[in-house]
Amino acid sequence: MTTRILLADDHQIMREGLASLLEKQPDMEVIQQASDGLQAVRLSRDLNPDVVVMDLTMPGMNGIEATRLITNEVLGVKVLCLSVHGDTRFISAVLDAGASGYLLKDCAFEELVTAIRTVLANKIYLSPGIAGTVVDDYKARRPESVPSPHSNLTEREREIVQLLAEGQSTKEIAERLCLSVKTVGTHREHLMTKLNVHNLAGLTKYAIREGLTSVEA
């Protein structure tokens, strides 16, 4: 049985390189490629792949939010994150969003193949270099620990934070999300209150720190 794979990464050379290597596997097929998180969500809904190999820092919608939407809306799909980030904040956030695995981009291609087959077997795959870090992080968590401000944002607010941080105006965001300018302004006020930030610079710093966007984006 052939495994149907969707690749999501904003770097075309990365997508094409992975696609070329995966197509050489007799039991794997790359059915489509996405250049951002929003496109990855749309293609996942339309094509229902077996596995989505997901980058984290992409423009428009980051991989964490895309993972959350895909795993909530597409039955049976496995999301395997492939990222340069080894920070526990990124790893924990994407696992909480429903990902089945996390792989560092400096891994060998053979490890990616192993990871894909592992998540298809309904198991979690973590790169050996981060597995210990993740275990330590979860052990350190306590029920009485204070939740991060990010956990208090709605899905729409997280989306707007990223778009604002990437330089889009309120009008542009309203058009992109099919909302009124007033509604976007209200969301912006609410999320700034929740995050205790008072200007766009503070919002941008927050988005970069929490992995919602990157300096490059």
BASE-969700 format. One record per residue (C-alpha): residue in one letter; x, y, z. Coordinates in steps of 0.25 Angstrom, whole numbers, plus 2048, in hexadecimal, padded with zeros to 3 digits. Example, Ala and Ser with C-alpha at 12.3 -4.5 7.8 and 13.67 -1.06 7.14 Angstrom:
// residues 2
<pt><code>A</code><east>831</east><north>7EE</north><up>81F</up></pt>
<pt><code>S</code><east>837</east><north>7FC</north><up>81D</up></pt>
END
This chain:
// residues 217
<pt><code>M</code><east>800</east><north>800</north><up>800</up></pt>
<pt><code>T</code><east>806</east><north>80E</north><up>7FC</up></pt>
<pt><code>T</code><east>807</east><north>819</north><up>806</up></pt>
<pt><code>R</code><east>802</east><north>826</north><up>801</up></pt>
<pt><code>I</code><east>80A</east><north>832</north><up>806</up></pt>
<pt><code>L</code><east>808</east><north>841</north><up>806</up></pt>
<pt><code>L</code><east>814</east><north>849</north><up>807</up></pt>
<pt><code>A</code><east>813</east><north>857</north><up>80E</up></pt>
<pt><code>D</code><east>81F</east><north>861</north><up>80E</up></pt>
<pt><code>D</code><east>820</east><north>86F</north><up>809</up></pt>
<pt><code>H</code><east>82E</east><north>86C</north><up>802</up></pt>
<pt><code>Q</code><east>82C</east><north>866</north><up>7F4</up></pt>
<pt><code>I</code><east>839</east><north>85F</north><up>7F4</up></pt>
<pt><code>M</code><east>837</east><north>858</north><up>801</up></pt>
<pt><code>R</code><east>829</east><north>853</north><up>7FC</up></pt>
<pt><code>E</code><east>82F</east><north>84E</north><up>7EF</up></pt>
<pt><code>G</code><east>83B</east><north>847</north><up>7F5</up></pt>
<pt><code>L</code><east>832</east><north>840</north><up>7FF</up></pt>
<pt><code>A</code><east>828</east><north>83C</north><up>7F4</up></pt>
<pt><code>S</code><east>833</east><north>837</north><up>7EB</up></pt>
<pt><code>L</code><east>838</east><north>82E</north><up>7F6</up></pt>
<pt><code>L</code><east>82B</east><north>829</north><up>7FB</up></pt>
<pt><code>E</code><east>826</east><north>825</north><up>7ED</up></pt>
<pt><code>K</code><east>832</east><north>81B</north><up>7ED</up></pt>
<pt><code>Q</code><east>82B</east><north>813</north><up>7F8</up></pt>
<pt><code>P</code><east>823</east><north>808</north><up>7F2</up></pt>
<pt><code>D</code><east>818</east><north>80A</north><up>7FC</up></pt>
<pt><code>M</code><east>817</east><north>819</north><up>7FC</up></pt>
<pt><code>E</code><east>811</east><north>824</north><up>7F3</up></pt>
<pt><code>V</code><east>811</east><north>833</north><up>7F5</up></pt>
<pt><code>I</code><east>803</east><north>837</north><up>7F0</up></pt>
<pt><code>Q</code><east>805</east><north>846</north><up>7F2</up></pt>
<pt><code>Q</code><east>80D</east><north>852</north><up>7F7</up></pt>
<pt><code>A</code><east>80A</east><north>85E</north><up>800</up></pt>
<pt><code>S</code><east>811</east><north>86B</north><up>801</up></pt>
<pt><code>D</code><east>80B</east><north>870</north><up>80E</up></pt>
<pt><code>G</code><east>802</east><north>86B</north><up>819</up></pt>
<pt><code>L</code><east>7F5</east><north>870</north><up>814</up></pt>
<pt><code>Q</code><east>7F7</east><north>868</north><up>807</up></pt>
<pt><code>A</code><east>7FB</east><north>85C</north><up>80E</up></pt>
<pt><code>V</code><east>7EE</east><north>85C</north><up>816</up></pt>
<pt><code>R</code><east>7E6</east><north>85E</north><up>809</up></pt>
<pt><code>L</code><east>7ED</east><north>853</north><up>802</up></pt>
<pt><code>S</code><east>7EC</east><north>849</north><up>80E</up></pt>
<pt><code>R</code><east>7DD</east><north>84C</north><up>80E</up></pt>
<pt><code>D</code><east>7DC</east><north>849</north><up>7FF</up></pt>
<pt><code>L</code><east>7E5</east><north>83E</north><up>7FD</up></pt>
<pt><code>N</code><east>7E5</east><north>837</north><up>80B</up></pt>
<pt><code>P</code><east>7F4</east><north>832</north><up>80B</up></pt>
<pt><code>D</code><east>7F9</east><north>827</north><up>814</up></pt>
<pt><code>V</code><east>805</east><north>830</north><up>819</up></pt>
<pt><code>V</code><east>808</east><north>83F</north><up>819</up></pt>
<pt><code>V</code><east>816</east><north>843</north><up>81A</up></pt>
<pt><code>M</code><east>815</east><north>851</north><up>820</up></pt>
<pt><code>D</code><east>81F</east><north>85C</north><up>821</up></pt>
<pt><code>L</code><east>81D</east><north>865</north><up>82D</up></pt>
<pt><code>T</code><east>820</east><north>873</north><up>829</up></pt>
<pt><code>M</code><east>819</east><north>877</north><up>81D</up></pt>
<pt><code>P</code><east>812</east><north>884</north><up>819</up></pt>
<pt><code>G</code><east>803</east><north>886</north><up>81A</up></pt>
<pt><code>M</code><east>800</east><north>87B</north><up>823</up></pt>
<pt><code>N</code><east>80B</east><north>874</north><up>82B</up></pt>
<pt><code>G</code><east>80D</east><north>865</north><up>82C</up></pt>
<pt><code>I</code><east>808</east><north>864</north><up>83A</up></pt>
<pt><code>E</code><east>7FA</east><north>86A</north><up>837</up></pt>
<pt><code>A</code><east>7F9</east><north>862</north><up>82A</up></pt>
<pt><code>T</code><east>7FC</east><north>855</north><up>832</up></pt>
<pt><code>R</code><east>7F1</east><north>859</north><up>83B</up></pt>
<pt><code>L</code><east>7E7</east><north>85B</north><up>830</up></pt>
<pt><code>I</code><east>7EB</east><north>84F</north><up>828</up></pt>
<pt><code>T</code><east>7EB</east><north>845</north><up>834</up></pt>
<pt><code>N</code><east>7DD</east><north>84A</north><up>839</up></pt>
<pt><code>E</code><east>7D7</east><north>84A</north><up>82B</up></pt>
<pt><code>V</code><east>7DD</east><north>83F</north><up>823</up></pt>
<pt><code>L</code><east>7DA</east><north>831</north><up>828</up></pt>
<pt><code>G</code><east>7E6</east><north>828</north><up>829</up></pt>
<pt><code>V</code><east>7F1</east><north>831</north><up>824</up></pt>
<pt><code>K</code><east>7FE</east><north>831</north><up>82B</up></pt>
<pt><code>V</code><east>806</east><north>83D</north><up>82B</up></pt>
<pt><code>L</code><east>815</east><north>83C</north><up>82C</up></pt>
<pt><code>C</code><east>81D</east><north>849</north><up>82F</up></pt>
<pt><code>L</code><east>82A</east><north>84C</north><up>828</up></pt>
<pt><code>S</code><east>831</east><north>858</north><up>82E</up></pt>
<pt><code>V</code><east>83E</east><north>85F</north><up>831</up></pt>
<pt><code>H</code><east>839</east><north>862</north><up>83F</up></pt>
<pt><code>G</code><east>83D</east><north>859</north><up>84B</up></pt>
<pt><code>D</code><east>837</east><north>862</north><up>856</up></pt>
<pt><code>T</code><east>82E</east><north>85B</north><up>85F</up></pt>
<pt><code>R</code><east>823</east><north>866</north><up>85D</up></pt>
<pt><code>F</code><east>822</east><north>863</north><up>84E</up></pt>
<pt><code>I</code><east>822</east><north>854</north><up>851</up></pt>
<pt><code>S</code><east>818</east><north>855</north><up>85C</up></pt>
<pt><code>A</code><east>80F</east><north>85E</north><up>854</up></pt>
<pt><code>V</code><east>80E</east><north>855</north><up>848</up></pt>
<pt><code>L</code><east>80C</east><north>849</north><up>850</up></pt>
<pt><code>D</code><east>801</east><north>850</north><up>857</up></pt>
<pt><code>A</code><east>7FB</east><north>854</north><up>84A</up></pt>
<pt><code>G</code><east>7FA</east><north>845</north><up>846</up></pt>
<pt><code>A</code><east>807</east><north>841</north><up>83E</up></pt>
<pt><code>S</code><east>80B</east><north>833</north><up>83F</up></pt>
<pt><code>G</code><east>81A</east><north>836</north><up>83D</up></pt>
<pt><code>Y</code><east>825</east><north>840</north><up>83D</up></pt>
<pt><code>L</code><east>831</east><north>83F</north><up>835</up></pt>
<pt><code>L</code><east>83D</east><north>849</north><up>834</up></pt>
<pt><code>K</code><east>841</east><north>84D</north><up>826</up></pt>
<pt><code>D</code><east>850</east><north>849</north><up>828</up></pt>
<pt><code>C</code><east>84B</east><north>83A</north><up>828</up></pt>
<pt><code>A</code><east>84F</east><north>830</north><up>81E</up></pt>
<pt><code>F</code><east>845</east><north>82D</north><up>813</up></pt>
<pt><code>E</code><east>844</east><north>81F</north><up>818</up></pt>
<pt><code>E</code><east>83F</east><north>824</north><up>826</up></pt>
<pt><code>L</code><east>833</east><north>82C</north><up>81F</up></pt>
<pt><code>V</code><east>82F</east><north>81F</north><up>818</up></pt>
<pt><code>T</code><east>830</east><north>818</north><up>826</up></pt>
<pt><code>A</code><east>828</east><north>823</north><up>82C</up></pt>
<pt><code>I</code><east>81D</east><north>822</north><up>822</up></pt>
<pt><code>R</code><east>81B</east><north>813</north><up>824</up></pt>
<pt><code>T</code><east>81B</east><north>815</north><up>833</up></pt>
<pt><code>V</code><east>810</east><north>81F</north><up>833</up></pt>
<pt><code>L</code><east>808</east><north>816</north><up>829</up></pt>
<pt><code>A</code><east>809</east><north>80B</north><up>833</up></pt>
<pt><code>N</code><east>802</east><north>815</north><up>83D</up></pt>
<pt><code>K</code><east>80E</east><north>817</north><up>845</up></pt>
<pt><code>I</code><east>815</east><north>825</north><up>849</up></pt>
<pt><code>Y</code><east>823</east><north>827</north><up>842</up></pt>
<pt><code>L</code><east>82D</east><north>831</north><up>848</up></pt>
<pt><code>S</code><east>83B</east><north>834</north><up>843</up></pt>
<pt><code>P</code><east>845</east><north>82D</north><up>84C</up></pt>
<pt><code>G</code><east>84B</east><north>83A</north><up>84F</up></pt>
<pt><code>I</code><east>83F</east><north>841</north><up>855</up></pt>
<pt><code>A</code><east>838</east><north>835</north><up>85B</up></pt>
<pt><code>G</code><east>83F</east><north>836</north><up>869</up></pt>
<pt><code>T</code><east>83C</east><north>845</north><up>869</up></pt>
<pt><code>V</code><east>82D</east><north>843</north><up>866</up></pt>
<pt><code>V</code><east>82C</east><north>838</north><up>871</up></pt>
<pt><code>D</code><east>833</east><north>842</north><up>87B</up></pt>
<pt><code>D</code><east>82A</east><north>84D</north><up>877</up></pt>
<pt><code>Y</code><east>81D</east><north>845</north><up>87A</up></pt>
<pt><code>K</code><east>822</east><north>840</north><up>887</up></pt>
<pt><code>A</code><east>825</east><north>84E</north><up>88B</up></pt>
<pt><code>R</code><east>816</east><north>852</north><up>888</up></pt>
<pt><code>R</code><east>80D</east><north>853</north><up>895</up></pt>
<pt><code>P</code><east>7FE</east><north>855</north><up>895</up></pt>
<pt><code>E</code><east>800</east><north>862</north><up>89D</up></pt>
<pt><code>S</code><east>809</east><north>868</north><up>893</up></pt>
<pt><code>V</code><east>804</east><north>875</north><up>88D</up></pt>
<pt><code>P</code><east>7FF</east><north>873</north><up>87E</up></pt>
<pt><code>S</code><east>806</east><north>87C</north><up>874</up></pt>
<pt><code>P</code><east>7FE</east><north>888</north><up>86E</up></pt>
<pt><code>H</code><east>7FF</east><north>880</north><up>861</up></pt>
<pt><code>S</code><east>7F5</east><north>875</north><up>866</up></pt>
<pt><code>N</code><east>7EB</east><north>880</north><up>869</up></pt>
<pt><code>L</code><east>7EA</east><north>885</north><up>85B</up></pt>
<pt><code>T</code><east>7DF</east><north>880</north><up>852</up></pt>
<pt><code>E</code><east>7E2</east><north>879</north><up>844</up></pt>
<pt><code>R</code><east>7DE</east><north>886</north><up>83D</up></pt>
<pt><code>E</code><east>7E7</east><north>88F</north><up>846</up></pt>
<pt><code>R</code><east>7F3</east><north>886</north><up>844</up></pt>
<pt><code>E</code><east>7F1</east><north>888</north><up>835</up></pt>
<pt><code>I</code><east>7F0</east><north>897</north><up>836</up></pt>
<pt><code>V</code><east>7FC</east><north>898</north><up>83F</up></pt>
<pt><code>Q</code><east>804</east><north>891</north><up>834</up></pt>
<pt><code>L</code><east>7FF</east><north>89A</north><up>829</up></pt>
<pt><code>L</code><east>801</east><north>8A6</north><up>830</up></pt>
<pt><code>A</code><east>80F</east><north>8A2</north><up>834</up></pt>
<pt><code>E</code><east>812</east><north>8A0</north><up>825</up></pt>
<pt><code>G</code><east>80E</east><north>8AE</north><up>822</up></pt>
<pt><code>Q</code><east>800</east><north>8AD</north><up>81C</up></pt>
<pt><code>S</code><east>7F6</east><north>8B8</north><up>81F</up></pt>
<pt><code>T</code><east>7E9</east><north>8B7</north><up>826</up></pt>
<pt><code>K</code><east>7E2</east><north>8B8</north><up>818</up></pt>
<pt><code>E</code><east>7EB</east><north>8AE</north><up>812</up></pt>
<pt><code>I</code><east>7E8</east><north>8A4</north><up>81D</up></pt>
<pt><code>A</code><east>7D9</east><north>8A7</north><up>81C</up></pt>
<pt><code>E</code><east>7D9</east><north>8A4</north><up>80D</up></pt>
<pt><code>R</code><east>7E2</east><north>897</north><up>80F</up></pt>
<pt><code>L</code><east>7D9</east><north>891</north><up>81A</up></pt>
<pt><code>C</code><east>7CC</east><north>896</north><up>814</up></pt>
<pt><code>L</code><east>7C9</east><north>89F</north><up>821</up></pt>
<pt><code>S</code><east>7C5</east><north>8AD</north><up>822</up></pt>
<pt><code>V</code><east>7D0</east><north>8B7</north><up>826</up></pt>
<pt><code>K</code><east>7C8</east><north>8BA</north><up>833</up></pt>
<pt><code>T</code><east>7C9</east><north>8AB</north><up>837</up></pt>
<pt><code>V</code><east>7D7</east><north>8AA</north><up>834</up></pt>
<pt><code>G</code><east>7DA</east><north>8B7</north><up>83D</up></pt>
<pt><code>T</code><east>7D2</east><north>8B1</north><up>848</up></pt>
<pt><code>H</code><east>7DA</east><north>8A4</north><up>847</up></pt>
<pt><code>R</code><east>7E7</east><north>8AC</north><up>848</up></pt>
<pt><code>E</code><east>7E2</east><north>8B4</north><up>854</up></pt>
<pt><code>H</code><east>7DE</east><north>8A7</north><up>85B</up></pt>
<pt><code>L</code><east>7EB</east><north>8A0</north><up>858</up></pt>
<pt><code>M</code><east>7F4</east><north>8AC</north><up>85C</up></pt>
<pt><code>T</code><east>7EC</east><north>8AC</north><up>86A</up></pt>
<pt><code>K</code><east>7EE</east><north>89D</north><up>86C</up></pt>
<pt><code>L</code><east>7FD</east><north>89E</north><up>868</up></pt>
<pt><code>N</code><east>7FF</east><north>8AB</north><up>870</up></pt>
<pt><code>V</code><east>806</east><north>8B2</north><up>864</up></pt>
<pt><code>H</code><east>803</east><north>8C0</north><up>85F</up></pt>
<pt><code>N</code><east>809</east><north>8C1</north><up>851</up></pt>
<pt><code>L</code><east>80C</east><north>8BA</north><up>844</up></pt>
<pt><code>A</code><east>81B</east><north>8B9</north><up>848</up></pt>
<pt><code>G</code><east>817</east><north>8B1</north><up>855</up></pt>
<pt><code>L</code><east>80D</east><north>8A9</north><up>84D</up></pt>
<pt><code>T</code><east>818</east><north>8A5</north><up>843</up></pt>
<pt><code>K</code><east>822</east><north>8A2</north><up>84E</up></pt>
<pt><code>Y</code><east>818</east><north>898</north><up>854</up></pt>
<pt><code>A</code><east>815</east><north>892</north><up>847</up></pt>
<pt><code>I</code><east>823</east><north>88F</north><up>844</up></pt>
<pt><code>R</code><east>826</east><north>88A</north><up>852</up></pt>
<pt><code>E</code><east>81A</east><north>880</north><up>852</up></pt>
<pt><code>G</code><east>81E</east><north>87B</north><up>844</up></pt>
<pt><code>L</code><east>811</east><north>880</north><up>83D</up></pt>
<pt><code>T</code><east>81A</east><north>887</north><up>833</up></pt>
<pt><code>S</code><east>829</east><north>889</north><up>831</up></pt>
<pt><code>V</code><east>832</east><north>895</north><up>82E</up></pt>
<pt><code>E</code><east>834</east><north>890</north><up>820</up></pt>
<pt><code>A</code><east>825</east><north>890</north><up>81E</up></pt>
END
